[in-house]
């Protein structure tokens, strides 16, 4: 089972944590009035009259402990996701989950009472869903009790816990916005469904880096080794007489990954790589 390591904080994870800390510092030292806090918080009752709060609330935290908890989750879950998606797409995904959490809370407020809330927890829960989709079988260890579990199991338990705690008879007296957490997770799941992202485990490991061929003769040997004979060339367009279209398509996709990153692949290119990986596994079995 693959394990998810805890890498160094990636650029946008670092910037988001700093932005959250700066906002808390300003609210504690400069803009100390209750009105400043409420102007940035998300309140389903008047959110449409204050549309900026769909985004600003996720940068506001109630206190230092609230900030530290979300910063820890952002680091542990977000760094791996940013490395996989790339900085720009990661930032868009994070903001999308945060805004989605607010939208879900607004819709839910039509049927139940949803109190005003702040914090990045909805976006952080979206990162947990991202791990579950990208690395479903990767092993995670929950601290302080070292309980290993798959990323998929972790995300399911996290969502289930928030769903249970959102029940009115259980959350009585709690100021935690469990509804927003669920909204972030839901919108994160929809993001990957719409983007047609597949799990990391279905991609060949060597696709992470394009091999560099030292000699022209060795290139053909390496190509024939890494492209399975069971692949059907009829399903791909031929680029030249006598050439293997599967090998040519594989080379093109590998070159694209090397130049633009894994996140640049289209759904069709990802399905092509998935087919190659499945055929590899069938050959090994």
QUITAMO-V830745 format. One record per backbone hydrogen bond with DSSP energy under -0.5 kcal/mol. NH is the residue of the N-H (numbers start at 1). CO is the residue of the C=O. If there is no record, write none. Layout:
BEGIN
{{NH;CO} {NH;CO}}
END
This chain:
BEGIN
{{4;139} {5;3} {7;5} {14;10} {15;11} {16;12} {17;13} {18;14} {19;15} {20;16} {21;17} {22;18} {23;19} {24;20} {25;21} {26;22} {27;23} {28;24} {29;25} {30;26} {31;26} {32;30} {37;33} {38;34} {39;35} {40;36} {40;37} {41;37} {42;117} {43;41} {44;42} {46;43} {47;43} {49;46} {50;46} {50;47} {53;50} {54;51} {55;52} {56;52} {57;53} {58;55} {59;56} {60;57} {67;63} {68;64} {69;65} {70;66} {71;67} {72;68} {73;69} {74;70} {75;71} {76;72} {77;73} {78;73} {78;74} {79;75} {81;77} {82;78} {83;79} {84;80} {85;81} {86;82} {90;86} {91;87} {92;88} {93;89} {94;90} {95;91} {96;92} {97;93} {98;94} {99;95} {100;96} {101;97} {102;98} {103;99} {104;100} {105;101} {106;102} {107;103} {108;104} {109;105} {110;107} {111;108} {112;108} {117;42} {119;57} {119;60} {124;120} {125;121} {126;122} {127;123} {128;124} {129;125} {130;126} {131;127} {132;128} {133;129} {134;130} {135;131} {138;135} {139;2} {140;149} {142;140} {142;147} {146;144} {147;142} {147;145} {148;146} {149;140} {151;138} {152;136} {154;150} {155;151} {156;152} {157;153} {158;154} {159;155} {160;156} {161;157} {162;158} {163;159} {164;160} {165;161} {166;162} {167;164} {170;167} {171;167} {172;168} {174;171} {178;176} {181;177} {182;178} {183;179} {184;180} {185;181} {186;182} {187;183} {188;184} {189;185} {190;186} {191;187} {192;188} {193;189} {194;190} {195;191} {196;192} {197;192} {200;134} {202;199} {203;200} {207;204} {208;205} {209;206} {213;211} {219;215} {220;216} {221;217} {222;218} {223;219} {224;220} {225;221} {226;222} {227;223} {228;226} {231;228} {233;231} {235;232} {236;233} {243;240} {245;243} {248;244} {249;245} {250;246} {251;247} {252;248} {253;249} {254;250} {255;251} {256;252} {257;253} {258;254} {259;255} {260;256} {261;256} {261;257} {264;261} {265;262} {270;266} {271;267} {272;268} {273;269} {274;270} {275;271} {276;272} {277;273} {278;274} {279;275} {280;276} {281;277} {282;278} {283;279} {284;280} {285;281}}
END
